[in-house]
Amino acid sequence: MSVTTIRPVPGGGLVDLVSPAGEAAGLARHARTLPSWRLTRRQRCDLELLACGGFSPLRSFMGAEDYARVCESMRLADGTLWPIPVTLDVPDEVAGAGPPGRSLALRDHDGSLLGVLHVTESWRPDLAAEAVAVFGTDDPAHAGAGYLLRHTHPWYVTGDLEVPGLPRHPELTRFRRTPAQVRAEFQRRGWGRVVAFQTRNPLHRAHLELTLRAAREADAHLLLHPVVGPTKAGDIDPRIRVRCYQAILRHYPPGRVLLSLLPLAMRMAGPREALWHAIIRKNYGATHFIVGRDHAGPGVDAAGQPFYQPYAAQELLRRHAGEVGIRVMTFRRLVYLPARGAYLPEDEVPPGAEAFAISGTELRQRLREGRDLPAWFTPPEIAAELRRACPPGPRPGRPEPEGQSG
């Protein structure tokens, strides 16, 4: 089998697949003659991170040998640590229109060109086996397994990938940075040690305390690196979350934090995904990475049992931190002690002491029911932003748009 996704990066640097301006124009003209595939939202995010180097050392969607090895052992065919498959799934008619030896134009939802894939390999994966290998279950109640089994097309394709330019994001441009741009900003600011923090939720006082503790412990600055790609049905809209992130910045010491948005499509794969997140943050220049309780967890199954143990992600990261080349910072869940007016790790709470916490699920329930968000839980400006953006009442999750051929 051919392996097209991994090549040495010169000097150990970042992959950059974006074509020079002159070549991009020629690529766009050539693409008009090709069959095309309109990428799903998840695929657009994957393409962007492949193109800009966020998924270094990957240079394209995975081929069959890399894919099989990643599912089996969390490693690419050459032995490089990589825990999550990054594949391009297409329907029968697209696989037939772009077989090995042909090229496929990859387009945005509006038809604009995002890339050209020169197809070298196509195959039909066993999606149920992939779900069990990657997520540890084929239960459709698991967000990642459910998406894989219900929404993934039957063919995977790979090949050499050419990208004329990164996807356009007219909104929130000032907070969108490539790995090279983030690294350059660290250098401009003179930051040698940087702690990265992953989130798909608004930040509240417990997150503020946790990130400040991590920065102090590591004697480092802080990269707030929230995900703005697809996450889990029912999560708060990224545009609302970004307004909350902007609001909480004023609660950090001046000059200590950088906010940058990550166009990642989460798989909710628990420990494997936590390891993936650490590799990505290493590509963005972070020296330390925070792994909290139930990192990238999908919640509970139909019986109310969690799919992953609360601290399984931390254990996996500790085993591989040296190979990733990033310091892993692990914390227990922080809870609020009203008697002290402070947050403490849950394992440091004195016996019999009253302690409070509000989960993401409870937060969304409070917003649906119009209940107050207490000041000990979140700053008032964030509470106001959430109440304004999420008025009381049911809000069904929105399905991801499917890709289209054309």
C-alpha positions in Angstrom: 0.0 0.0 0.0 1.2 3.5 -0.7 1.8 5.9 2.2 1.3 9.5 1.1 0.6 11.4 4.3 4.0 11.6 6.0 7.2 13.1 4.7 10.1 14.6 6.6 9.7 18.3 7.3 12.8 20.2 6.4 14.7 21.2 9.6 12.0 19.7 11.7 9.8 22.7 11.1 6.1 23.0 10.3 4.4 21.7 7.2 3.1 24.5 4.9 1.0 23.4 2.0 -0.2 26.8 0.8 0.9 27.4 -2.8 2.6 30.7 -3.9 0.3 33.2 -5.5 1.3 32.4 -9.0 0.9 28.7 -8.6 -2.4 29.2 -6.8 -3.9 30.9 -9.9 -2.8 28.1 -12.1 -4.2 25.5 -9.7 -7.6 27.3 -9.7 -7.7 27.2 -13.5 -6.9 23.5 -13.5 -9.5 22.7 -10.8 -12.3 24.0 -13.2 -11.7 20.8 -15.3 -11.9 18.4 -12.4 -14.7 16.6 -10.6 -15.3 18.3 -7.2 -16.4 17.5 -3.7 -17.8 20.1 -1.3 -16.2 19.5 2.0 -18.2 19.0 5.2 -17.5 21.4 8.0 -15.2 18.8 9.7 -13.3 18.2 6.5 -12.8 21.9 6.0 -11.3 22.2 9.5 -9.0 19.2 8.8 -7.9 20.7 5.5 -7.0 24.0 7.1 -4.9 22.4 9.8 -3.2 20.2 7.3 -2.4 23.2 5.1 -1.1 25.5 7.8 1.0 22.9 9.7 -1.3 22.4 12.7 -1.3 18.7 11.9 2.5 18.5 11.2 4.0 16.2 10.2 0.9 15.1 8.1 0.9 16.5 4.6 -2.4 15.1 3.4 -5.3 13.0 4.5 -4.2 9.6 5.7 -3.6 6.6 3.4 -4.7 3.1 4.3 -1.4 2.0 5.9 -1.1 5.1 8.2 -4.8 4.8 9.0 -4.6 1.2 10.0 -1.5 1.8 12.2 -3.1 4.8 13.9 -6.2 2.8 14.7 -4.2 -0.1 16.0 -1.3 1.6 17.8 -1.7 5.4 17.8 1.3 5.6 15.4 1.8 6.4 11.7 3.4 3.8 9.4 6.8 5.2 10.1 6.4 5.0 13.9 5.5 8.6 14.5 3.1 9.1 17.4 -0.3 10.1 16.1 -3.5 9.0 17.9 -6.5 10.2 15.7 -7.3 9.2 12.1 -7.4 12.3 9.8 -9.2 10.9 6.7 -11.2 12.3 3.7 -14.5 10.4 3.4 -16.5 10.6 0.2 -19.6 8.9 -1.3 -19.5 6.2 -4.0 -20.0 8.7 -6.9 -17.1 10.8 -5.8 -14.8 7.9 -5.3 -15.7 6.7 -8.8 -15.1 10.2 -10.3 -11.7 10.5 -8.7 -10.0 7.1 -8.6 -6.2 6.7 -8.2 -4.5 8.5 -11.0 -7.2 11.2 -11.1 -7.5 14.5 -9.3 -10.4 15.9 -7.2 -11.2 19.6 -6.6 -12.0 20.1 -2.9 -14.4 23.0 -2.5 -16.0 25.1 0.3 -19.8 25.3 0.8 -20.0 28.2 -1.5 -18.1 26.4 -4.3 -14.8 28.3 -3.8 -11.6 26.2 -4.2 -9.9 24.9 -1.0 -7.6 22.4 -2.5 -6.8 19.8 -5.1 -6.2 16.2 -4.2 -4.2 14.1 -6.6 -5.6 10.8 -5.7 -3.2 7.9 -5.2 -5.4 5.6 -3.1 -9.0 4.9 -2.2 -10.5 2.2 0.0 -13.6 1.2 2.0 -12.9 1.3 5.7 -14.5 -0.8 8.4 -16.2 2.1 10.3 -17.4 0.0 13.2 -13.9 -1.4 13.7 -12.5 2.2 13.6 -15.0 3.3 16.2 -14.0 0.5 18.6 -10.3 1.1 18.0 -10.3 4.9 18.3 -13.2 5.6 20.7 -13.3 2.3 22.6 -16.9 1.8 21.6 -19.4 1.6 18.7 -22.2 2.9 20.9 -23.9 5.7 18.9 -24.5 7.6 22.1 -20.8 8.4 22.0 -20.6 11.7 20.0 -17.5 10.7 18.0 -18.6 7.1 17.4 -22.1 8.3 16.5 -20.8 10.7 13.9 -18.5 8.2 12.4 -21.2 5.5 12.1 -24.1 7.8 11.0 -22.4 10.5 8.9 -19.2 9.2 7.4 -19.2 8.3 3.7 -18.2 4.8 2.7 -14.9 5.6 0.9 -11.7 7.1 2.1 -9.3 8.8 -0.4 -5.8 10.2 -0.2 -3.1 11.6 -2.3 -0.8 14.6 -2.8 -2.6 17.7 -1.6 -2.2 21.2 -3.1 -3.8 24.2 -1.3 -4.2 27.6 -3.1 -4.8 29.4 0.2 -6.2 29.0 3.7 -10.0 29.2 4.1 -11.4 32.7 4.5 -12.8 33.7 7.9 -14.1 37.3 7.7 -15.3 37.0 11.2 -13.0 37.2 14.2 -9.9 37.6 12.0 -7.8 39.2 14.7 -7.9 36.0 16.8 -7.1 33.6 14.0 -3.5 32.7 13.7 -1.6 29.9 12.0 1.1 27.9 14.0 3.8 30.0 12.3 2.0 33.2 13.3 1.5 32.1 16.9 5.2 31.2 17.2 6.2 34.5 15.6 4.0 36.3 18.2 5.7 34.4 21.0 9.0 35.5 19.7 8.0 39.1 19.3 6.8 39.2 22.9 9.9 37.4 24.2 7.9 34.4 25.5 10.1 31.4 26.0 7.8 29.3 28.1 4.1 29.0 27.2 1.3 27.0 28.7 -1.5 26.1 26.3 -5.1 25.7 27.4 -7.7 23.8 25.4 -11.4 24.4 25.7 -14.7 24.1 23.9 -16.7 26.0 26.5 -16.8 29.5 27.9 -14.2 30.2 30.6 -15.4 30.8 34.1 -13.8 31.5 37.4 -12.6 27.9 37.9 -10.9 28.0 34.5 -9.4 31.4 35.3 -7.9 30.0 38.6 -6.7 26.8 36.9 -4.9 28.6 34.1 -3.3 31.2 36.4 -2.1 28.4 38.7 -0.6 26.6 35.7 1.2 29.7 34.5 2.6 30.4 37.9 3.7 26.8 38.4 5.5 26.7 35.0 6.8 30.3 35.3 5.3 30.8 31.9 2.9 32.9 29.8 -0.5 31.5 28.7 -2.0 30.6 25.3 -5.8 30.4 25.5 -6.4 28.2 22.5 -10.2 27.4 22.3 -11.6 25.2 19.6 -14.0 26.9 17.1 -14.6 23.9 14.8 -17.4 21.3 15.3 -17.5 20.0 18.8 -20.5 18.3 20.4 -24.2 18.9 19.8 -25.6 21.3 22.3 -22.3 23.2 22.9 -22.5 27.0 23.0 -22.0 28.6 19.6 -18.3 29.6 19.0 -19.2 33.3 18.2 -20.8 33.5 21.7 -17.9 31.8 23.3 -15.4 34.1 21.7 -17.2 37.1 23.1 -16.9 35.4 26.5 -13.2 34.8 26.0 -12.7 38.5 25.2 -14.5 39.4 28.3 -12.4 37.2 30.6 -9.1 38.5 29.2 -9.4 41.6 31.4 -9.2 39.3 34.5 -5.7 38.1 33.6 -2.6 40.1 34.5 -1.7 42.5 31.6 0.7 41.0 29.0 0.5 37.4 30.3 -2.0 35.8 27.9 -2.6 35.4 24.2 -6.0 34.4 22.8 -5.9 32.5 19.5 -8.7 30.4 17.9 -8.1 26.8 16.8 -10.1 25.6 13.7 -10.2 22.0 15.0 -13.0 19.5 14.5 -13.1 17.6 17.8 -13.8 13.9 17.8 -14.6 13.7 21.6 -12.1 10.8 21.8 -11.1 11.2 25.4 -7.5 10.1 26.2 -6.5 9.7 22.5 -7.9 13.1 21.7 -6.0 14.7 24.7 -2.8 13.3 23.3 -3.7 14.7 19.8 -4.4 18.1 21.4 -0.9 18.1 23.0 0.8 17.3 19.7 -1.2 20.1 18.0 -0.2 22.6 20.7 3.4 21.6 20.4 3.1 22.5 16.7 1.8 25.9 17.7 4.9 26.5 19.9 3.6 25.8 23.4 6.1 24.3 25.9 3.4 23.1 28.4 -0.1 21.8 28.0 -2.9 21.7 30.6 -4.9 18.4 30.8 -7.9 18.6 33.0 -10.5 16.2 34.3 -12.3 14.2 31.6 -10.4 16.0 28.8 -12.3 15.8 25.5 -14.8 13.4 27.1 -18.2 12.8 25.3 -20.3 12.5 28.5 -22.1 9.3 29.6 -23.8 6.4 27.9 -27.4 5.4 28.0 -26.9 3.8 31.4 -25.4 7.0 32.8 -21.8 5.7 32.9 -18.9 7.8 31.6 -17.3 6.5 28.4 -13.8 7.2 29.9 -12.5 7.4 33.5 -12.1 11.0 34.7 -8.3 11.1 34.7 -7.6 8.5 32.0 -6.4 11.3 29.6 -3.9 12.6 32.2 -2.5 9.1 32.6 -2.0 8.6 28.8 -0.4 12.0 28.4 2.1 11.4 31.2 3.2 8.2 29.4 3.9 10.0 26.1 4.8 13.6 27.2 8.5 13.0 26.6 8.0 11.7 23.1 5.6 14.6 22.2 8.2 17.1 23.6 5.8 19.1 25.7 5.4 19.3 29.5 2.0 18.1 30.6 0.3 19.9 33.5 -2.4 17.9 35.2 -4.9 19.2 37.7 -7.8 17.8 39.8 -11.2 19.5 39.4 -11.4 22.8 41.1 -14.4 23.5 43.4 -15.5 26.6 45.2 -15.4 26.8 49.0 -17.7 29.6 50.2 -16.2 29.6 53.7 -12.8 30.6 52.2 -14.1 32.5 49.1 -11.6 30.6 47.0 -11.2 27.6 44.7 -9.3 24.4 45.7 -8.6 21.1 44.0 -11.3 18.7 45.0 -8.8 16.4 46.7 -7.6 19.2 49.0 -11.1 20.1 50.4 -11.1 19.6 54.2 -13.5 16.9 55.4 -17.0 18.2 55.9 -16.3 21.5 54.1 -19.0 22.9 51.8 -17.9 22.9 48.2 -19.7 24.0 45.0 -19.2 23.3 41.3 -21.3 23.8 38.2 -20.7 21.4 35.3 -21.2 22.4 31.6 -24.4 20.3 31.5 -25.8 22.2 34.6 -24.7 25.5 33.0 -26.7 24.8 29.9 -29.7 23.7 32.0 -29.6 26.9 34.0 -29.5 29.0 30.8 -32.5 27.0 29.4 -34.4 27.6 32.6 -33.5 31.2 33.0 -31.8 30.6 36.4 -29.1 32.9 37.7 -25.4 32.2 37.3 -23.8 32.9 40.7 -20.9 35.4 40.9 -18.6 32.8 42.5 -19.1 30.7 39.3 -18.5 33.3 36.6 -17.8 37.0 36.2 -21.0 39.1 35.7 -20.1 40.3 32.2 -19.8 36.6 31.0 -23.1 35.7 32.8 -24.8 38.7 31.0 -23.3 37.6 27.6 -24.6 34.0 28.0 -28.0 35.1 29.2 -28.3 37.5 26.2 -27.1 34.9 23.7 -28.9 31.9 25.2 -32.5 33.0 26.2 -34.6 30.5 28.2 -36.2 27.7 26.2 -35.3 24.5 24.3 -32.5 24.8 21.7 -32.1 21.6 19.7 -28.6 20.8 18.4 -27.9 21.7 14.8 -26.6 18.8 12.6 -23.4 19.3 10.6 -24.0 20.0 6.9 -23.1 17.1 4.7 -20.6 17.4 1.8 -21.8 17.6 -1.8 -20.3 16.5 -5.1 -20.4 18.8 -8.0 
